[in-house]
C-alpha cells in the first residue's frame, strides 16, 4: 500500500510523492495523520539544510539515510495498536515525536530529551507530513474530549514551551522577562503562567504580538529601545528581573538578556539565532549570571499538561493561522523562513 507524503530531498526541494505506508512494529501505534504543524526547524532545513535531516549520512540511532518525510508536530487517529495497548482504533491522540531509550543515565534522571539514543520523528526518521505514521505508544497522549484536532496540533510546541518554563528555574514571586512574543515565546509564556505565580514582562515590537502577550497573561509589554533596562526596571518597581528568557532568536538578544538580568540571576536561551552570538563574558562572570538552555520537551512531563492547557482554552485559536493542503507545504516553509509567518500553519495531508 502507498500513501501521499511530503519528501525532503535538499534545501528548497520538498516533493509530494507516493511512498509506502509504514509497517507497524510491536509496541507501536499506527496513526492516520489528521494535522501536522510547521516548525522553525523545518524552515531552516528548507532554507539552508540539510543540517538535521539525515539526507546524506545515516542517522546514528535510526540508520535513516536518504530523502525523508518531515513533520514532528502531528496529531491523528489510531488505526492499529497492540492488543495490550491502552489505545484502540478511533482514539484521537497527539504525538510528542521524540523517542527515548529509558535506560541511559539521562533517562534515569528523567531528562529523556537528552537520551543517548534520542531521535525524533520528522527530524531523524520519517514523520507526520504523510497520510500515516507509526510511533511508539509511549510518545503519544490522548486528546481531551471537546478539543479539536486543529488546537490539539499545538500540543507538541506548547510542551516545548512548558519545558522551557521549567528549565528557566522561575519560582513563585519571581520577576521574569521574556524577549520575544512569537509562537514559541507565547508557548513559554503560557507554560510559565501554568507553572508559577510570577510577574512577567514581555519585550516585543509594537503590534498584534504585544496585544497577544497581554491576553496570555503578561503583566506588561515593552518595545525594544536603548532605554530598555530602565523601562524593565521601572516595570518591576525598581528591581531587575530574576530570570530573563531569550525566545526570539533575533541577533544580539542573548546579550540583551544578560544585560537585563539581576546579579546572580538566570538567563535561559530558547531562540536559535542564525549567527553565533557574542556575549560579554566579563559581565557574566563578575555578576555570576547563570546561562542555561532548553531543548525540545520531556514527553512524560510536558505533553499531558500541554493538552490540558489547550483544553482550558488559555492558548489556542489566535496562534493558529491556517490549515492548508500538503501541496502548499513549500510555500508555507518559504514564508516561515522569511519571517512572514507569525502563527502556526497546519498541514492536512488528506487535502
ZADREN-724173 format. One record per residue (C-alpha): residue number from 1; x negated, y negated, z negated. Coordinates in steps of 0.5 Angstrom, whole numbers. Layout:
! residues N
<site dogu="NUM" X="X" Y="Y" Z="Z"/>
...
This chain:
! residues 351
<site dogu="1" X="0" Y="0" Z="0"/>
<site dogu="2" X="-2" Y="-7" Z="1"/>
<site dogu="3" X="-1" Y="-14" Z="-1"/>
<site dogu="4" X="-2" Y="-21" Z="1"/>
<site dogu="5" X="-7" Y="-25" Z="-3"/>
<site dogu="6" X="-12" Y="-31" Z="-3"/>
<site dogu="7" X="-19" Y="-28" Z="-2"/>
<site dogu="8" X="-25" Y="-33" Z="-3"/>
<site dogu="9" X="-31" Y="-32" Z="1"/>
<site dogu="10" X="-35" Y="-38" Z="0"/>
<site dogu="11" X="-34" Y="-45" Z="-1"/>
<site dogu="12" X="-28" Y="-48" Z="3"/>
<site dogu="13" X="-27" Y="-41" Z="5"/>
<site dogu="14" X="-21" Y="-38" Z="2"/>
<site dogu="15" X="-17" Y="-34" Z="7"/>
<site dogu="16" X="-10" Y="-31" Z="6"/>
<site dogu="17" X="-11" Y="-24" Z="7"/>
<site dogu="18" X="-7" Y="-17" Z="7"/>
<site dogu="19" X="-11" Y="-13" Z="1"/>
<site dogu="20" X="-10" Y="-6" Z="-2"/>
<site dogu="21" X="-5" Y="-6" Z="-8"/>
<site dogu="22" X="-9" Y="-5" Z="-15"/>
<site dogu="23" X="-9" Y="2" Z="-18"/>
<site dogu="24" X="-7" Y="2" Z="-25"/>
<site dogu="25" X="-13" Y="5" Z="-30"/>
<site dogu="26" X="-11" Y="9" Z="-36"/>
<site dogu="27" X="-10" Y="3" Z="-41"/>
<site dogu="28" X="-8" Y="-2" Z="-36"/>
<site dogu="29" X="-1" Y="-5" Z="-35"/>
<site dogu="30" X="0" Y="-7" Z="-27"/>
<site dogu="31" X="4" Y="-13" Z="-26"/>
<site dogu="32" X="8" Y="-17" Z="-21"/>
<site dogu="33" X="5" Y="-24" Z="-21"/>
<site dogu="34" X="10" Y="-29" Z="-21"/>
<site dogu="35" X="6" Y="-35" Z="-22"/>
<site dogu="36" X="-2" Y="-36" Z="-22"/>
<site dogu="37" X="-5" Y="-43" Z="-24"/>
<site dogu="38" X="-11" Y="-47" Z="-21"/>
<site dogu="39" X="-16" Y="-49" Z="-26"/>
<site dogu="40" X="-22" Y="-54" Z="-25"/>
<site dogu="41" X="-27" Y="-48" Z="-25"/>
<site dogu="42" X="-23" Y="-45" Z="-19"/>
<site dogu="43" X="-24" Y="-52" Z="-16"/>
<site dogu="44" X="-32" Y="-52" Z="-17"/>
<site dogu="45" X="-32" Y="-46" Z="-14"/>
<site dogu="46" X="-28" Y="-48" Z="-8"/>
<site dogu="47" X="-32" Y="-55" Z="-7"/>
<site dogu="48" X="-40" Y="-52" Z="-9"/>
<site dogu="49" X="-39" Y="-45" Z="-10"/>
<site dogu="50" X="-41" Y="-39" Z="-11"/>
<site dogu="51" X="-43" Y="-41" Z="-18"/>
<site dogu="52" X="-39" Y="-36" Z="-22"/>
<site dogu="53" X="-35" Y="-31" Z="-17"/>
<site dogu="54" X="-40" Y="-25" Z="-15"/>
<site dogu="55" X="-40" Y="-26" Z="-8"/>
<site dogu="56" X="-47" Y="-24" Z="-6"/>
<site dogu="57" X="-49" Y="-21" Z="-12"/>
<site dogu="58" X="-46" Y="-15" Z="-17"/>
<site dogu="59" X="-42" Y="-18" Z="-23"/>
<site dogu="60" X="-46" Y="-15" Z="-29"/>
<site dogu="61" X="-40" Y="-12" Z="-32"/>
<site dogu="62" X="-35" Y="-10" Z="-27"/>
<site dogu="63" X="-40" Y="-9" Z="-21"/>
<site dogu="64" X="-36" Y="-13" Z="-17"/>
<site dogu="65" X="-39" Y="-16" Z="-10"/>
<site dogu="66" X="-36" Y="-19" Z="-4"/>
<site dogu="67" X="-30" Y="-23" Z="-3"/>
<site dogu="68" X="-26" Y="-24" Z="-9"/>
<site dogu="69" X="-19" Y="-26" Z="-11"/>
<site dogu="70" X="-19" Y="-32" Z="-15"/>
<site dogu="71" X="-14" Y="-34" Z="-21"/>
<site dogu="72" X="-15" Y="-33" Z="-28"/>
<site dogu="73" X="-8" Y="-36" Z="-31"/>
<site dogu="74" X="-3" Y="-32" Z="-29"/>
<site dogu="75" X="4" Y="-29" Z="-31"/>
<site dogu="76" X="8" Y="-24" Z="-29"/>
<site dogu="77" X="13" Y="-18" Z="-30"/>
<site dogu="78" X="11" Y="-11" Z="-32"/>
<site dogu="79" X="11" Y="-6" Z="-26"/>
<site dogu="80" X="8" Y="0" Z="-30"/>
<site dogu="81" X="4" Y="2" Z="-36"/>
<site dogu="82" X="2" Y="8" Z="-40"/>
<site dogu="83" X="8" Y="12" Z="-44"/>
<site dogu="84" X="5" Y="10" Z="-50"/>
<site dogu="85" X="5" Y="2" Z="-48"/>
<site dogu="86" X="8" Y="-3" Z="-52"/>
<site dogu="87" X="11" Y="-6" Z="-46"/>
<site dogu="88" X="16" Y="-3" Z="-41"/>
<site dogu="89" X="18" Y="-5" Z="-34"/>
<site dogu="90" X="21" Y="-11" Z="-33"/>
<site dogu="91" X="18" Y="-14" Z="-39"/>
<site dogu="92" X="15" Y="-21" Z="-38"/>
<site dogu="93" X="8" Y="-23" Z="-40"/>
<site dogu="94" X="3" Y="-28" Z="-40"/>
<site dogu="95" X="-5" Y="-26" Z="-39"/>
<site dogu="96" X="-11" Y="-28" Z="-43"/>
<site dogu="97" X="-15" Y="-26" Z="-37"/>
<site dogu="98" X="-21" Y="-25" Z="-41"/>
<site dogu="99" X="-23" Y="-18" Z="-43"/>
<site dogu="100" X="-28" Y="-16" Z="-49"/>
<site dogu="101" X="-31" Y="-9" Z="-51"/>
<site dogu="102" X="-29" Y="-10" Z="-58"/>
<site dogu="103" X="-36" Y="-6" Z="-60"/>
<site dogu="104" X="-41" Y="-11" Z="-60"/>
<site dogu="105" X="-44" Y="-16" Z="-65"/>
<site dogu="106" X="-40" Y="-22" Z="-63"/>
<site dogu="107" X="-33" Y="-18" Z="-62"/>
<site dogu="108" X="-34" Y="-15" Z="-69"/>
<site dogu="109" X="-35" Y="-23" Z="-71"/>
<site dogu="110" X="-28" Y="-24" Z="-68"/>
<site dogu="111" X="-32" Y="-28" Z="-62"/>
<site dogu="112" X="-29" Y="-24" Z="-57"/>
<site dogu="113" X="-30" Y="-29" Z="-52"/>
<site dogu="114" X="-38" Y="-28" Z="-53"/>
<site dogu="115" X="-37" Y="-21" Z="-52"/>
<site dogu="116" X="-44" Y="-18" Z="-49"/>
<site dogu="117" X="-40" Y="-15" Z="-44"/>
<site dogu="118" X="-34" Y="-20" Z="-43"/>
<site dogu="119" X="-31" Y="-21" Z="-36"/>
<site dogu="120" X="-25" Y="-25" Z="-33"/>
<site dogu="121" X="-20" Y="-23" Z="-28"/>
<site dogu="122" X="-20" Y="-28" Z="-22"/>
<site dogu="123" X="-28" Y="-30" Z="-24"/>
<site dogu="124" X="-31" Y="-24" Z="-25"/>
<site dogu="125" X="-27" Y="-19" Z="-21"/>
<site dogu="126" X="-20" Y="-19" Z="-17"/>
<site dogu="127" X="-15" Y="-24" Z="-21"/>
<site dogu="128" X="-8" Y="-27" Z="-20"/>
<site dogu="129" X="-8" Y="-30" Z="-13"/>
<site dogu="130" X="-4" Y="-24" Z="-11"/>
<site dogu="131" X="2" Y="-20" Z="-11"/>
<site dogu="132" X="0" Y="-15" Z="-16"/>
<site dogu="133" X="-6" Y="-15" Z="-21"/>
<site dogu="134" X="-8" Y="-9" Z="-26"/>
<site dogu="135" X="-10" Y="-11" Z="-33"/>
<site dogu="136" X="-12" Y="-8" Z="-40"/>
<site dogu="137" X="-6" Y="-8" Z="-44"/>
<site dogu="138" X="-10" Y="-12" Z="-50"/>
<site dogu="139" X="-10" Y="-18" Z="-45"/>
<site dogu="140" X="-3" Y="-20" Z="-45"/>
<site dogu="141" X="2" Y="-22" Z="-49"/>
<site dogu="142" X="10" Y="-22" Z="-49"/>
<site dogu="143" X="13" Y="-29" Z="-46"/>
<site dogu="144" X="19" Y="-31" Z="-51"/>
<site dogu="145" X="26" Y="-31" Z="-49"/>
<site dogu="146" X="28" Y="-37" Z="-46"/>
<site dogu="147" X="21" Y="-39" Z="-44"/>
<site dogu="148" X="21" Y="-40" Z="-36"/>
<site dogu="149" X="15" Y="-37" Z="-32"/>
<site dogu="150" X="13" Y="-44" Z="-30"/>
<site dogu="151" X="12" Y="-46" Z="-37"/>
<site dogu="152" X="9" Y="-40" Z="-39"/>
<site dogu="153" X="4" Y="-40" Z="-34"/>
<site dogu="154" X="1" Y="-46" Z="-38"/>
<site dogu="155" X="-1" Y="-41" Z="-44"/>
<site dogu="156" X="-8" Y="-39" Z="-42"/>
<site dogu="157" X="-10" Y="-46" Z="-41"/>
<site dogu="158" X="-7" Y="-48" Z="-47"/>
<site dogu="159" X="-10" Y="-42" Z="-51"/>
<site dogu="160" X="-17" Y="-45" Z="-49"/>
<site dogu="161" X="-15" Y="-52" Z="-52"/>
<site dogu="162" X="-13" Y="-48" Z="-58"/>
<site dogu="163" X="-19" Y="-45" Z="-59"/>
<site dogu="164" X="-23" Y="-52" Z="-58"/>
<site dogu="165" X="-19" Y="-55" Z="-63"/>
<site dogu="166" X="-21" Y="-49" Z="-68"/>
<site dogu="167" X="-28" Y="-50" Z="-65"/>
<site dogu="168" X="-28" Y="-57" Z="-67"/>
<site dogu="169" X="-28" Y="-56" Z="-74"/>
<site dogu="170" X="-23" Y="-61" Z="-76"/>
<site dogu="171" X="-19" Y="-60" Z="-82"/>
<site dogu="172" X="-13" Y="-64" Z="-85"/>
<site dogu="173" X="-14" Y="-71" Z="-86"/>
<site dogu="174" X="-20" Y="-72" Z="-81"/>
<site dogu="175" X="-20" Y="-78" Z="-76"/>
<site dogu="176" X="-21" Y="-75" Z="-69"/>
<site dogu="177" X="-23" Y="-78" Z="-63"/>
<site dogu="178" X="-21" Y="-74" Z="-56"/>
<site dogu="179" X="-25" Y="-77" Z="-50"/>
<site dogu="180" X="-20" Y="-76" Z="-44"/>
<site dogu="181" X="-13" Y="-75" Z="-43"/>
<site dogu="182" X="-12" Y="-70" Z="-37"/>
<site dogu="183" X="-10" Y="-63" Z="-37"/>
<site dogu="184" X="-15" Y="-60" Z="-42"/>
<site dogu="185" X="-15" Y="-66" Z="-46"/>
<site dogu="186" X="-8" Y="-65" Z="-47"/>
<site dogu="187" X="-8" Y="-58" Z="-49"/>
<site dogu="188" X="-14" Y="-59" Z="-54"/>
<site dogu="189" X="-9" Y="-65" Z="-57"/>
<site dogu="190" X="-3" Y="-60" Z="-57"/>
<site dogu="191" X="-8" Y="-55" Z="-61"/>
<site dogu="192" X="-10" Y="-60" Z="-66"/>
<site dogu="193" X="-3" Y="-62" Z="-68"/>
<site dogu="194" X="-1" Y="-55" Z="-68"/>
<site dogu="195" X="-7" Y="-53" Z="-73"/>
<site dogu="196" X="-9" Y="-59" Z="-77"/>
<site dogu="197" X="-6" Y="-66" Z="-80"/>
<site dogu="198" X="-11" Y="-70" Z="-77"/>
<site dogu="199" X="-11" Y="-77" Z="-75"/>
<site dogu="200" X="-12" Y="-77" Z="-67"/>
<site dogu="201" X="-14" Y="-83" Z="-63"/>
<site dogu="202" X="-15" Y="-81" Z="-55"/>
<site dogu="203" X="-19" Y="-85" Z="-50"/>
<site dogu="204" X="-17" Y="-86" Z="-43"/>
<site dogu="205" X="-16" Y="-91" Z="-38"/>
<site dogu="206" X="-9" Y="-94" Z="-38"/>
<site dogu="207" X="-3" Y="-91" Z="-34"/>
<site dogu="208" X="1" Y="-85" Z="-35"/>
<site dogu="209" X="-4" Y="-80" Z="-38"/>
<site dogu="210" X="-4" Y="-85" Z="-44"/>
<site dogu="211" X="3" Y="-85" Z="-45"/>
<site dogu="212" X="3" Y="-77" Z="-45"/>
<site dogu="213" X="-2" Y="-77" Z="-50"/>
<site dogu="214" X="2" Y="-81" Z="-55"/>
<site dogu="215" X="8" Y="-77" Z="-53"/>
<site dogu="216" X="4" Y="-71" Z="-55"/>
<site dogu="217" X="2" Y="-74" Z="-62"/>
<site dogu="218" X="-4" Y="-78" Z="-61"/>
<site dogu="219" X="-4" Y="-84" Z="-67"/>
<site dogu="220" X="-7" Y="-89" Z="-62"/>
<site dogu="221" X="-10" Y="-89" Z="-55"/>
<site dogu="222" X="-15" Y="-94" Z="-53"/>
<site dogu="223" X="-18" Y="-95" Z="-46"/>
<site dogu="224" X="-26" Y="-94" Z="-45"/>
<site dogu="225" X="-29" Y="-101" Z="-46"/>
<site dogu="226" X="-36" Y="-104" Z="-48"/>
<site dogu="227" X="-33" Y="-105" Z="-55"/>
<site dogu="228" X="-30" Y="-98" Z="-56"/>
<site dogu="229" X="-34" Y="-97" Z="-62"/>
<site dogu="230" X="-31" Y="-103" Z="-65"/>
<site dogu="231" X="-24" Y="-101" Z="-63"/>
<site dogu="232" X="-24" Y="-94" Z="-65"/>
<site dogu="233" X="-27" Y="-96" Z="-72"/>
<site dogu="234" X="-21" Y="-101" Z="-72"/>
<site dogu="235" X="-16" Y="-96" Z="-71"/>
<site dogu="236" X="-19" Y="-92" Z="-76"/>
<site dogu="237" X="-18" Y="-97" Z="-81"/>
<site dogu="238" X="-26" Y="-99" Z="-81"/>
<site dogu="239" X="-28" Y="-92" Z="-81"/>
<site dogu="240" X="-32" Y="-88" Z="-76"/>
<site dogu="241" X="-29" Y="-81" Z="-73"/>
<site dogu="242" X="-31" Y="-75" Z="-77"/>
<site dogu="243" X="-30" Y="-71" Z="-70"/>
<site dogu="244" X="-31" Y="-73" Z="-63"/>
<site dogu="245" X="-28" Y="-68" Z="-58"/>
<site dogu="246" X="-31" Y="-70" Z="-51"/>
<site dogu="247" X="-26" Y="-67" Z="-46"/>
<site dogu="248" X="-26" Y="-71" Z="-40"/>
<site dogu="249" X="-33" Y="-68" Z="-36"/>
<site dogu="250" X="-34" Y="-75" Z="-34"/>
<site dogu="251" X="-41" Y="-78" Z="-33"/>
<site dogu="252" X="-44" Y="-81" Z="-40"/>
<site dogu="253" X="-38" Y="-79" Z="-44"/>
<site dogu="254" X="-42" Y="-74" Z="-48"/>
<site dogu="255" X="-47" Y="-79" Z="-50"/>
<site dogu="256" X="-41" Y="-84" Z="-52"/>
<site dogu="257" X="-38" Y="-78" Z="-56"/>
<site dogu="258" X="-45" Y="-78" Z="-60"/>
<site dogu="259" X="-45" Y="-86" Z="-61"/>
<site dogu="260" X="-38" Y="-86" Z="-64"/>
<site dogu="261" X="-38" Y="-80" Z="-69"/>
<site dogu="262" X="-40" Y="-82" Z="-76"/>
<site dogu="263" X="-47" Y="-80" Z="-79"/>
<site dogu="264" X="-46" Y="-73" Z="-81"/>
<site dogu="265" X="-40" Y="-72" Z="-76"/>
<site dogu="266" X="-39" Y="-67" Z="-71"/>
<site dogu="267" X="-38" Y="-67" Z="-63"/>
<site dogu="268" X="-35" Y="-62" Z="-59"/>
<site dogu="269" X="-37" Y="-61" Z="-52"/>
<site dogu="270" X="-31" Y="-59" Z="-48"/>
<site dogu="271" X="-31" Y="-62" Z="-41"/>
<site dogu="272" X="-36" Y="-60" Z="-36"/>
<site dogu="273" X="-40" Y="-66" Z="-32"/>
<site dogu="274" X="-42" Y="-65" Z="-25"/>
<site dogu="275" X="-49" Y="-67" Z="-27"/>
<site dogu="276" X="-54" Y="-65" Z="-33"/>
<site dogu="277" X="-52" Y="-71" Z="-39"/>
<site dogu="278" X="-57" Y="-75" Z="-42"/>
<site dogu="279" X="-57" Y="-76" Z="-50"/>
<site dogu="280" X="-60" Y="-80" Z="-55"/>
<site dogu="281" X="-64" Y="-74" Z="-59"/>
<site dogu="282" X="-66" Y="-79" Z="-64"/>
<site dogu="283" X="-59" Y="-81" Z="-66"/>
<site dogu="284" X="-57" Y="-74" Z="-66"/>
<site dogu="285" X="-63" Y="-72" Z="-71"/>
<site dogu="286" X="-63" Y="-78" Z="-75"/>
<site dogu="287" X="-56" Y="-78" Z="-76"/>
<site dogu="288" X="-55" Y="-71" Z="-77"/>
<site dogu="289" X="-50" Y="-70" Z="-72"/>
<site dogu="290" X="-47" Y="-63" Z="-70"/>
<site dogu="291" X="-46" Y="-62" Z="-63"/>
<site dogu="292" X="-42" Y="-56" Z="-61"/>
<site dogu="293" X="-39" Y="-53" Z="-55"/>
<site dogu="294" X="-32" Y="-49" Z="-54"/>
<site dogu="295" X="-32" Y="-44" Z="-48"/>
<site dogu="296" X="-25" Y="-40" Z="-46"/>
<site dogu="297" X="-21" Y="-37" Z="-52"/>
<site dogu="298" X="-20" Y="-32" Z="-57"/>
<site dogu="299" X="-14" Y="-28" Z="-54"/>
<site dogu="300" X="-12" Y="-25" Z="-60"/>
<site dogu="301" X="-12" Y="-31" Z="-64"/>
<site dogu="302" X="-10" Y="-36" Z="-59"/>
<site dogu="303" X="-6" Y="-33" Z="-53"/>
<site dogu="304" X="0" Y="-32" Z="-58"/>
<site dogu="305" X="0" Y="-39" Z="-61"/>
<site dogu="306" X="0" Y="-42" Z="-54"/>
<site dogu="307" X="6" Y="-38" Z="-52"/>
<site dogu="308" X="9" Y="-41" Z="-59"/>
<site dogu="309" X="8" Y="-48" Z="-58"/>
<site dogu="310" X="10" Y="-48" Z="-51"/>
<site dogu="311" X="17" Y="-44" Z="-53"/>
<site dogu="312" X="18" Y="-50" Z="-58"/>
<site dogu="313" X="18" Y="-55" Z="-52"/>
<site dogu="314" X="12" Y="-59" Z="-55"/>
<site dogu="315" X="8" Y="-58" Z="-49"/>
<site dogu="316" X="11" Y="-56" Z="-42"/>
<site dogu="317" X="14" Y="-60" Z="-36"/>
<site dogu="318" X="11" Y="-66" Z="-36"/>
<site dogu="319" X="4" Y="-62" Z="-35"/>
<site dogu="320" X="7" Y="-58" Z="-29"/>
<site dogu="321" X="6" Y="-62" Z="-22"/>
<site dogu="322" X="9" Y="-57" Z="-17"/>
<site dogu="323" X="10" Y="-50" Z="-15"/>
<site dogu="324" X="7" Y="-48" Z="-8"/>
<site dogu="325" X="6" Y="-42" Z="-4"/>
<site dogu="326" X="0" Y="-38" Z="-3"/>
<site dogu="327" X="-2" Y="-42" Z="4"/>
<site dogu="328" X="-3" Y="-48" Z="0"/>
<site dogu="329" X="-8" Y="-46" Z="-4"/>
<site dogu="330" X="-14" Y="-49" Z="-1"/>
<site dogu="331" X="-10" Y="-56" Z="0"/>
<site dogu="332" X="-9" Y="-56" Z="-7"/>
<site dogu="333" X="-16" Y="-54" Z="-9"/>
<site dogu="334" X="-19" Y="-60" Z="-5"/>
<site dogu="335" X="-14" Y="-64" Z="-9"/>
<site dogu="336" X="-17" Y="-62" Z="-15"/>
<site dogu="337" X="-24" Y="-62" Z="-13"/>
<site dogu="338" X="-23" Y="-69" Z="-11"/>
<site dogu="339" X="-20" Y="-71" Z="-18"/>
<site dogu="340" X="-13" Y="-73" Z="-14"/>
<site dogu="341" X="-9" Y="-68" Z="-18"/>
<site dogu="342" X="-7" Y="-69" Z="-26"/>
<site dogu="343" X="-2" Y="-64" Z="-28"/>
<site dogu="344" X="-2" Y="-57" Z="-27"/>
<site dogu="345" X="-1" Y="-53" Z="-20"/>
<site dogu="346" X="2" Y="-46" Z="-20"/>
<site dogu="347" X="2" Y="-41" Z="-14"/>
<site dogu="348" X="8" Y="-37" Z="-12"/>
<site dogu="349" X="4" Y="-31" Z="-9"/>
<site dogu="350" X="11" Y="-29" Z="-6"/>
<site dogu="351" X="13" Y="-35" Z="-2"/>
